Each structure stands twice: as structure tokens, then as C-alpha cells.
Amino acid sequence: MPTPLPTLTSEQRAEALAKAGRVRKERSEMLAALKAGSLSLLDVLDRGDDTARQTRALHLLQSLPGVGTVKARRHLVELGISETRRIQGLGARQRARLIELFPPQA
């Protein structure tokens, strides 16, 4: 039998909503910087914060310049990475292969 969700007070609920909004905004800004080229794939993979670590690999690849949904999915299949995999769940070899495919621009 599933455990019931905890009952939150209105203050706790408001705090959770505010935190979720901040995280979405940070993730959006990070992916926009990646798309603009001011941030590299290596920079995002090396970030240790929760915003980067909890971003899905598919969204990360879609945010690269010149990579759309079809190319991103194709690369994930070639690398054996699930579309729902988050950055924190990528293995060392998967990270290395991503960096090989999309090297930092000098």
C-alpha cells in the first residue's frame, strides 16, 4: 500500500513553490546561456549544483547550438543514454563521449 503524501502547511507549500520557481528559472538561464554559446557543455557537466545535476540529458543536448530534438534523440540513442536520464546519472564514459561529440569551442 502506498504511503500517503505528507500534509504541508500553507507556509511550507508556499516555500516549496518558491523554491521550484527559483530552480526552473536557474535551469532556464543555464540552458539559454548554453544555447547562446556563452556556456559550454563541459561547463555544465562540471557544475556541481543541483540545478545542473538534475537537468535531463535530452534537454541539455537540445540546448546546444545547432542541435534540435531529432539530433539530440539520435545522439542519446547512439550513446545508450535514456531520454529521461539526468546529468547526475551519466557515467564517466557517457560524459566523455558527450564531450567528444560536442567539444568546447575555443
Backbone as a ProteinNet text record, in pm:
[ID]
protein_1_A
[PRIMARY]
MPTPLPTLTSEQRAEALAKAGRVRKERSEMLAALKAGSLSLLDVLDRGDDTARQTRALHLLQSLPGVGTVKARRHLVELGISETRRIQGLGARQRARLIELFPPQA
[TERTIARY]
83.5	0	89.2	64.7	149.3	133.7	243.1	237.4	175.8	93.3	28.7	129.3	103.7	188.8	176.3	284.8	276	187.7	119.2	35.2	123	120.3	201.6	117	177.8	109.2	113	35.2	33.2	169.3	239.7	373.6	471.1	466.4	555.1	525.3	398.3	358.3	408.7	394.9	441.5	593.9	662.7	809.2	852.4	784.6	816.1	790.3	681.4	651.6	757	799.9	902.6	1034.6	1070.5	1195	1187.4	1074.5	1057.8	1069.2	1013.8	1023.5	1167	1242.4	1382.8	1464.2	1440.6	1514.5	1482.2	1354.5	1316.8	1382.5	1387	1447.5	1598.1	1665.9	1809.7	1838.9	1757.6	1777.4	1755	1652	1623.2	1737.5	1792	1904	2028.3	2053.4	2169.1	2156.8	2039	2020.1	2021.8	1973.1	1977.9	2123	2205.1	2346.1	2418.4	2379.6	2437.1	2399.1	2273.6	2225	2294.7	2319.5	2384.2	2533.5	2591	2733.3	2820.5	2760.3	2840.3	2876.8	2821	2849.1	2871.7	2970.5	2997	2934.6	2925.2	2873.9	2960.4	3092.1	3184.7	3158	3129.7	3098.2	2976.1	2873.8	2750.5	2775.1	2848.2	2874.9	2960	3046.7	3134.4	3069	2954.4	2887.2	2842.1	2855.7	2819.9	2687.6	2618.6	2493.7	2377.4	2272.7	2156.8	2086.7	2090.4	2023.1	2080.4	2210.4	2273.8	2259	2282.5	2280.3	2143.2	2037.4	1902.9	1840.1	1918.1	1869.8	1874	1771.9	1768.1	1868.6	1930.2	2030.1	1969.3	1845.2	1779.1	1767	1723.7	1710.2	1846.2	1948.3	2083.2	2128.4	2112.1	2154.7	2071.4	1942.4	1856.1	1895.6	1962.4	2002.3	2135.3	2202.1	2327.3	2297.5	2380.6	2359.1	2363.7	2263.8	2259	2205.7	2161.1	2107.9	1961.6	1876.4	1733.1	1689.8	1560.6	1504.9	1550	1545.6	1579.5	1726.7	1816.9	1960.1	1990.9	1927.9	1952.9	1912.5	1795.5	1749.5	1839.9	1883.4	1971.5	2103.2	2160	2285.8	2266.6	2156	2131.6	2120.2	2054.1	2042.2	2180.1	2261.8	2396.3	2483.1	2462.4	2541.8	2482.5	2362.5	2297.7	2247.7	2205.7	2156.2	2004.8	1933.1	1788.2	1751.5	1639.5	1593.5	1559.6	1524.9	1486.2	1602.8	1720.8	1838.5	1876.7	1910.4	1955.6	2107.7	2162.9	2307.8	2380.1	2322.9	2389.2	2396.9	2313.8	2312.3	2399.8	2468.7	2556.5	2685.6	2730.7	2856.1	2974.5	3094.2	3215.7	3236.2	3209.6	3224.9	3122.2	3000.3	2896.2	2931.4	2981	3023.7	3137.4	3234.9	3349.3	3304.2	3211.5	3161.8	3084.5	3007.8	2935.8	3034.4	3140.6	3240.3	3313.2	3334.1	3395.1	3303.4	3173.3	3077.7	3062.8	3065	3044.8	3159.4	3278.2	3394.2	3374.4	3436.7	3427.1	3486.8	3419	3465.6	3569.7	3679.3	3786.6	3766.4
-117	0	125	219.3	338	426.3	490	579.9	712.3	769.2	895.8	1010.7	1110.4	1227.6	1304.3	1365.9	1442.9	1566.3	1602.2	1720.8	1842.6	1937.9	2057.3	2174.5	2257.8	2380.6	2475.9	2579.6	2675.1	2743.7	2764.4	2822.9	2729	2601.1	2503.5	2490.3	2492.7	2482.7	2603.6	2723.4	2846	2844.1	2794.7	2785.1	2687.1	2574.3	2474.7	2530.9	2604.1	2665.8	2769.1	2847.5	2948.7	2882.6	2775.5	2704.2	2644.3	2583.6	2524.7	2631.5	2747.6	2857.7	2903.8	2912.8	2952.5	2851.4	2724.2	2618.8	2621.1	2637.9	2644.6	2763.8	2876.5	2996.9	2976.8	2920.5	2894	2798.3	2692.2	2594.4	2660.4	2741.8	2812	2904.5	2978.3	3068	2990.3	2876.3	2794.2	2740.6	2689.3	2633.9	2743.3	2862.7	2975.1	3017.6	3018.2	3052.6	2948	2822.8	2715.7	2735	2767.2	2789.5	2909.4	3014.7	3135.3	3116.3	3011.4	2985.5	3048.1	3114.2	3174	3071.7	2952.5	2843.6	2719.3	2637.1	2516.3	2394.3	2286.9	2161.7	2115.8	2131.1	2092.7	2173	2303	2387.3	2334.3	2296.7	2247.3	2113	2024	1892.3	1901.5	2002.2	2017.3	2091.3	2154.2	2224.6	2123.4	2158.8	2066.4	2098.1	2201.5	2239.3	2150.8	2150.5	2066.5	2104.8	2232.1	2276.1	2203.9	2200.3	2132.1	1981.3	1928.5	1783.1	1723	1797.6	1742.4	1774.5	1833.1	1861.5	1733.2	1709.7	1589.9	1602.9	1491.6	1489.7	1535	1497.5	1538.5	1689.8	1754	1899.5	1967	1907	1961.1	1961.7	1847.8	1839.7	1929.8	1940.2	2026	2172.8	2207.6	2345.9	2380.6	2282.1	2310	2377.7	2472.9	2539.2	2438.4	2443	2354.9	2216.4	2189.7	2057.8	2074.3	2004.3	2007.2	1877.2	1856.1	1737.4	1608.9	1606.8	1485.3	1448	1544.2	1517.1	1478.2	1545.4	1514.6	1370.8	1331.6	1194.4	1093.1	1125.1	1034.9	1015	1123.7	1113	1032	1051.3	975.7	826.8	791.7	650.3	592.9	668.2	621.6	600	685.2	675.9	579.3	530.3	440	509.7	634.9	713.4	727.9	699.9	715.3	862.8	892.6	1031.5	1092.5	1010.3	1061.1	1066.4	1026.2	1026.6	1170.1	1192.2	1323.9	1329	1447.8	1464.4	1392.7	1397.2	1333	1181.7	1123.6	979.1	931.3	1022.8	983.6	922.1	819.1	756.6	832.9	798.8	866.9	850.2	731.8	708.5	787.5	794.1	870.6	1018.8	1070.9	1211.2	1236.3	1145.6	1160.5	1156.7	1067.8	1058.8	1183.9	1240.2	1365.1	1478.5	1485.2	1589.3	1569.8	1442.9	1416.4	1463.1	1435.7	1475.3	1627.1	1693.1	1838.2	1903	1911.1	1967.3	2116.4	2165.8	2309.6	2392.1	2498.2	2586.6	2682.8	2695.4	2785.1	2925.4
0	0	0	-91.1	-97.6	25.7	60.5	175.4	132.7	217.7	181.5	182.2	101.2	98.3	229	273.3	398.1	377.8	483.8	479.8	505.8	414.6	427.4	474.5	553.9	593.6	475	480.6	369.5	354.6	466	459.1	389.3	423.8	361.4	212.2	178.4	38.1	-40.9	16.2	-49.5	-65.2	36.9	31	-78.1	-89.1	-191.7	-331.3	-347.8	-477	-515.2	-419.6	-445.5	-484.6	-414.3	-445.3	-585.6	-620.3	-753	-861.1	-836.3	-931.9	-951.5	-840.6	-849.6	-929.9	-905.2	-974.9	-1124.5	-1160.2	-1301.2	-1369.9	-1299.5	-1356.9	-1376.8	-1277.2	-1287.9	-1403.4	-1415.4	-1522.5	-1658.7	-1668.6	-1793.2	-1832.2	-1735.8	-1762.8	-1805.4	-1740.9	-1774.4	-1916.9	-1953.4	-2086.2	-2192.8	-2160.1	-2253.5	-2277.5	-2173.7	-2188.3	-2273	-2257	-2337.7	-2484.1	-2509.3	-2645.6	-2710.1	-2630.5	-2681.4	-2703.1	-2646.2	-2662.8	-2555.8	-2458.8	-2351.3	-2243.6	-2254.2	-2161.8	-2247.4	-2213.7	-2292.5	-2223.8	-2300.6	-2245.9	-2129.8	-2143.4	-2037.4	-1909.9	-1924.9	-1808.8	-1734.8	-1810.1	-1747.7	-1681	-1749.3	-1690.8	-1565.1	-1557.9	-1441.9	-1325.7	-1350.7	-1240.6	-1136.6	-1011.8	-904.5	-838.1	-884.5	-818.5	-864.3	-784.5	-812.9	-941.9	-976.7	-1098.5	-1219.8	-1231	-1344.2	-1332	-1214.8	-1196.3	-1224	-1198.3	-1214.4	-1349.6	-1440.1	-1574.8	-1656.3	-1735.1	-1817.8	-1932.9	-1967.9	-2074.6	-2207	-2233.9	-2358.2	-2365.1	-2258.1	-2256.7	-2272.6	-2214.2	-2225.6	-2371.2	-2439.9	-2578.9	-2669.4	-2642.3	-2723.1	-2709.9	-2602.5	-2579.7	-2645.3	-2702.7	-2772	-2905.7	-2946.4	-3075.9	-3190.4	-3277.2	-3393.3	-3366.7	-3245.3	-3210.6	-3173.3	-3244.6	-3215.5	-3151.6	-3149.4	-3084.9	-3153.4	-3286.3	-3359.6	-3340.5	-3358.1	-3340.1	-3196.6	-3101.5	-2960.7	-2930.2	-2976	-2951.5	-3021.3	-3142.5	-3217.3	-3141.8	-3091.7	-3016.8	-2888.4	-2819.9	-2697.2	-2725.8	-2836	-2872.6	-2903.7	-2980.3	-3015.2	-2891	-2791.1	-2668.5	-2566.5	-2593.1	-2498.8	-2373.3	-2389.2	-2276.4	-2290.4	-2185.1	-2185.1	-2193.2	-2260.9	-2272.9	-2136.9	-2043.1	-1912	-1813.3	-1857.6	-1770.2	-1735.7	-1611.6	-1568.3	-1571.7	-1573.8	-1584.7	-1471.3	-1351.3	-1237.9	-1254.7	-1339.9	-1359.3	-1473.5	-1540.8	-1650.6	-1596.6	-1662.6	-1623.6	-1680.1	-1636.9	-1681.5	-1831.7	-1884.3	-2028.2	-2107.9	-2057.9	-2127.7	-2130.9	-2020.8	-2016.1	-2115.8	-2116.6	-2206.7	-2352.1	-2385.5	-2524.1	-2561.7	-2468.8	-2496.9	-2526	-2447.2	-2467.4	-2600	-2639.3	-2770.9	-2883.4	-2869.1	-2972.3	-2982.1	-2867.9	-2861.9	-2785.8	-2848.7	-2777.9	-2750.8	-2643.1	-2612.2	-2726	-2762.7	-2870	-2815	-2883.2	-2835.5	-2885.3
[MASK]
++++++++++++++++++++++++++++++++++++++++++++++++++++++++++++++++++++++++++++++++++++++++++++++++++++++++++

